[in-house]
Amino acid sequence: MTFSLGIVGAGQFAGQFARLFHAHPGVGDVYVTDLLPERAEKLVAAEGLAGTFPSYEAMLASGAVDAVGVFTQRWTHGPLVLQGLGAGKHVYSAVPMAVSAEEIAAIVEAVEVTGLTYMMGETSHYHPATVHARDRIAEGAFGRVFYAEGDYVHDMDLGFYDAYRYSGGERWKETASFPPLLYPTHAVGGVLGAWRTRAVSVSAIGVTDHRGDGVFDRSVSMFDNDVSNATALFEVAGGGAFRTNEFRRVGYPSHLRESRFRFFGTEASLEQLATVALWQDKNGVEDITGLLEPGPSLSPDDPSLAHLAPELRPAFTSGSAPVHDRSRLPEVYAEMENGHEGSHHFLADDFVRAVTDRTPPPVNAWVAARYTLPGIVAHASARQGGARLAIPDFGEPPES
């Protein structure tokens, strides 16, 4: 039995997932809508999809789709997700979940009331280092984990200017200033995706941007934001802490690895850099780089990626690492492009399985709240000079 899916937003990221969902044996018709109709029509033609709708509202009212996948601008996710759930549709949403605590609370409540499936597509939950740390924590190899670090380090010069021009049009500088801590899940999700705890408080510091090119200019920014780099220190339930960095002006090769992680326990630790990963205990050091290194799933020079800035293409071509268990994925995915260190295949499959089996996906609404809300509170802390603020929680995920 299959279900139909509507893709909302036909931008650079949506195309790969439209292709993966369309190929999945659990999905039937796939439709597309976009504020720019020509983009929706182009995606439908390129992938042989079922058709387009003139608007999101028309898609929801049509009765043609059972679920929607939201791939729109970051600050629009919360309202669009609530609109989809309110129309009785299962929802897959790109990150972040939302940009306010109120939106997050409303999504959690809507999922609880309706019983519909909600999943946030956090790539770092499936990051090789996260997968390995999650497995080793589960078997007790770290001892007691007491500290971790997660970095999302992606310089604006490495593809982001092109991406924001594509999505923002003539007024792209207004949206390119999106506050780094409101896009926290690539760092927070990798830490909490392995260390099954939650953040309870945070103190954060933001660094004012000095480039002077109109991006991160508070007089231009629709978010009143002039911070391009930010660091947050979180306290976790049960004792311990983790630190995240969100950097948009940084001398670092993000095309090699955007997100990276470190975990420290009483018996062992794991540390990952751009090209090296190490497992360490009291006896010595083991190089586990090969275990966590994703293989290519498509050449960065493939013509299908010509619309992407060269610096962004590796994120759309990196495949699974040896640590990934691909045995439960659809056979058709074996020959398809992947992305973000092997996460795309698992993201698509987990959503389809959750809708089909009516079971909570790994990053359900409750987990997504724990990956997203810490950044929202951290942003408020940075605005208050690093004041330590409490982080609300919406309870335990169902069937956890």
N, C-alpha and C positions, 0 to 999 in steps of 0.2 A: 504494500500500500504506500502511495506517495502523497506528498502535499505540494501545493503551489506556493511560490515565493515571489514577492515584489521587492525589487531593489530600489531604494530611495537614494538618489544621488549617483550620477554616472561619472564621477571624477576618476582620477588616476588610480586610486586604491580599489574602487568598486569593481573595476573590470576583472581583476584576478579572481575575486570571490564570486562574481557572477558566473565565471567559467567553472569554478570548482563546484558550486552548488548545482549548476546545470548538469554537470557530469555525474553527480552523486546519484546512485540508484534509488535513494529515498526521496528524491525531489522530482516533481513533474514539470509543469510549466513555470517559466521564469519570466517576469515582466519587469519593466524599468520605467521610472519617472524621474525627471530632473527639471529644475527651474529653467534650464536651457534645453528646450525640446530636441535640438539637433544633437546634443550629446547623448541623450537617451536613444535616439534613433540610430546613431552611429554604433553604440554598444550592442543594440539588438541585432543590427545587420552583421556586425563582426562575429558575434557568438551564436547566431542562429536562435535567438530567444523568441519567446511567444509574442511579444509586442510591447507597446508603450502605453502609458496613460498621461493625459495632459496635466495632471496634478496628483499630489499625494491624496487629497480628499477624494478625488475620482477613483483612485486605486482602491482605497479602503471601502468605498461605497459600492464598488462593482460586484462584490461577491466572488471575484475571480481568484483572489489570493487567500491562503490560509495563514501565511506568515509574511513578515516584512524584514528586510535587512537595511538598517539605517547607516548610510555612508556619506553623511552630509558634514557641514562645517561643525567644528568641535562644540561650540556653544549652543547648537541647535538640537543636540541629541535628546536632552531631557524632555522638552515639549513634544518632539516627534514620537518618542517612545511611548509617552503617556497617551498620545492620540491613537497610536496603533493598538495598545492594550485596551483602550476604551472602545475600540471598534471590534474587539474580540479576536485580535490577531496575535500569534506568537511573535516575539521580537528578538532579532539579533541586532546588536548595536556595536558600532565601532567605538573606540575609546575617545574621550572619557565617558563615563556613565552619564554625568551631568556636571553642571558648574555651580550648583548651590546645594546646601543641605536640604532645603525644602523640596527641590526636585527629586533628590535621591529618596527622601522619605516617601514622597508620593509614588515613586516607581515601586518601592518595596511593598507599600500598601496595596497597590493595584495588582501586583503579582500574587500577593497573598489572598486577596479577595476573589480574583478571577480564576486562579489556578492555572493561568497561561504560562508558557515557557518564556523566560527572559534570559538572555545570555549576553554578556559583554565580551567582545573579542580581544582580550588582552594577550598579546603575543608572548610576553615574558613569562606567563604561566607555563608555557611549553618550551621556554629557553633551555638549551642543553644544560647549563649550569644549574638552573632551577630544578629541572628533572632529576639531575644527579644528587643535588643537595636534598631534595625531597625524599628520595629513596634512602639515602644514607642516614638522614634524620630519623626516618621511620624505623630503621633497623638498629638505631642507637649508636651509630659509629661516631657521632660527634660528642657523645656524652650529653651534657646539658648545654644547649645552645644559649648563649647569653648576649651575643652581639652580631650584627650583620650590616652590610653596606650594599646599596644598590645605586648605580649611576645610569642616568640617561644623558649621554654627552653627544650632542649633535649640533655642530656649528651651523649658523645660518648660511654661511658661504657655501656649504657643501650640499647644495640642492634645494635648500628651503626657500631661497628667494624665488626661484623658478616655480616652486610648488605654490607659494602664496600668490604669485602673479596669476597663476592658472586658476586658482580657486576664488581669488578676491577681486579680479577685474581691475578697473582703473583705480579703485580706492583700496588696493591691496595692502597698503601700509597701515591702514586702520586696523586690519585684522591680523597682520603679521606680528603685532605686538602682544599676542595672546600670552598671558602670564605663565611662565614656566611651571609654577607649582599647581596650576589648574590642569596640567597635563601630566599627572604624577604616576600613572599606572605602569609605565614601562620600567620604572625603578621600584616603586612600592610593590607592584604585583609579583615581581621576581623574588623579592625577599619573602613576602607573606605567602606566596605560592609554594614555598618550600618549608618555611618555618610557620607552622599552623598556629598562629597567634593573632593578636590584633593590636593596633596602636591605640593607646589611651590618652596620650598627651603629646604635645609637640612645641618646640621652639625653633623658629626659622629666621634666616637672615637673607635678604635679597641684595644683589649688587646692581647699582644703577648703571645703565648702559651709557657709554661715552662715544659710540661710533659717530653719532651726529648725522645720520643719513635719513632721518625721518621715521625710522623704525624704532620702536621702544621710546617714542616721544609722547609724553603724556598729553600734549596739546593735539596730537594726531590720533592717538590710540583710542579705539572705541571701548577699551577696558580700563582707561585711565592708568596705564601701566608704563613705567620706564625701567623695569627690571628685566635683565636678560639672563642673569645667572642667579641661582638660589640654592641654598643648602638648608636641610631640615634634619633635626635630631628628634627621634620619636622614642617615647617610653612605651613598652609593651606590657600587656597583661601577664601576670605571673612573674615579672621581673626580667630585666634586660632592656636592651635598646637597639635601634638601628638608625643609620644615617643614610639619607639620599641626597644626590646632587642632580639638579636639572640645569644643564649648561647649554646656552645658545651662542655664546662667544667663547670658543675654547680651541686651543691648539691640540687637536686630537683627531686621529683618522677614523671618523665615525662610519666611513664606508666599509671599514674592516669589522667593526663591532660597535653598535650604538649603545647597547645595554650591557653592563658587566656587574658581577656580584662577588661578595666575600661573605663567608660565614665562619664564625668562631665559636667553638665549643670547649668544654673542659677537657676533652680527650683528643680532639682533632679539629682541623680547619681546612677551608677551601678558599683559594684566592684565584681570581680570574682577571687578566689584563686583556689588551687588544689581541694579542697573538699567543698568549701563554696561559695555561691553567695548571694549578698545583694543588695536590692533596698533601697535607702535612699533619704529622702527629708527633708525639714526644720522641719517636725514634728516628725520624727523618722526613724526607721530601720525595713525593712521587709525582712525576710529570704526567698529567692526565689530559694534556692538550688534545691528543688524538681522539680520545673518548668523547670530547665535547665539541669537536670541530665539525661544522656542517659541511656537507659536500655540495657542489654546484648542482642545481636542477635545470639551469638554462644559462646560456652564455649571456653576459651583460651586453654583448653586441648584437643580440638577436633583434631583428627588425621590429618585432612586436613591442619592444621597449623604447623605440625611437622617440616617443612622446615624453619620456622621462629624462630629467637631468642625469648625466652620467654618474654623478655622485650618489644618486638615489637608487640606481639599478641593482646594486648588490642586495638591497633589502627585499627585492622582488625576485631574486634568483637563488638565494641560499636555501639549500635543502636540509634533509634530516642529518643528524649526527649519529654515530654508533650507539649513543646512550638511548636514543629514541626507540620505542617498541612500535613498529609499524604493522604488526601482525593483524590488528583489527581494522585497518583502513581499507576502503574499497580498492579492489584490484586496479581499477582504472586510474587511481591516483599515482600508481607506480611510474607512469610515463608522463605525468603532468608537472608543470612548473610549480615550485613551492615558494616560500619566502619567509623573511624574518626568522632565520635560523631554524627552519623546519616547522614553524608553528602553523602555517596556513592550512595544511591538510588536516591537522588535528582540530583546529578551530571550526572548520566547516563540518567535519564529521561529528564532532561533539554536539553541535547545534541540531543537526539532523537527527541524531540518535535521541536527544532529549525530547524533541517534538514527537518523534515516532513512538518512543517507549513511554512518554509522559513521566520521565524521571528528571530530577534537577541536573542541569549541566554543571561542570566543575566551577565555572565562574558565573554562578547564578546571581540573582539580585542582591542577596545578602553578602556574598563574597565580593561582588562588584562594588558594593558600598564600602567595604573594608579596604578595597584597593584605591578608591577614588576620594572618599571623604577626608582621609588624612591630609591630602594635598590641599583641599579647599581650606581646611583649618590652618594648615601651614602658611598658606598665602595670607590669611588674616593675621597670623602671628608676625610675619615679616613686615606687614603694614604697620604693626604696632611695636616695631623695634625689637622683635625677638621675644615678645611676651610669651610665657608658657601657657598654652591653652588646652583645655580638655577636648577630647575627640568623642563625640556621641557614637553610640553603637545601636544597631537595629536588631540585635539578638543573633542567635545561632541560625545558620542556614538549615532549611528543612532536611530531615533524614541525615544529619551530620553525625 
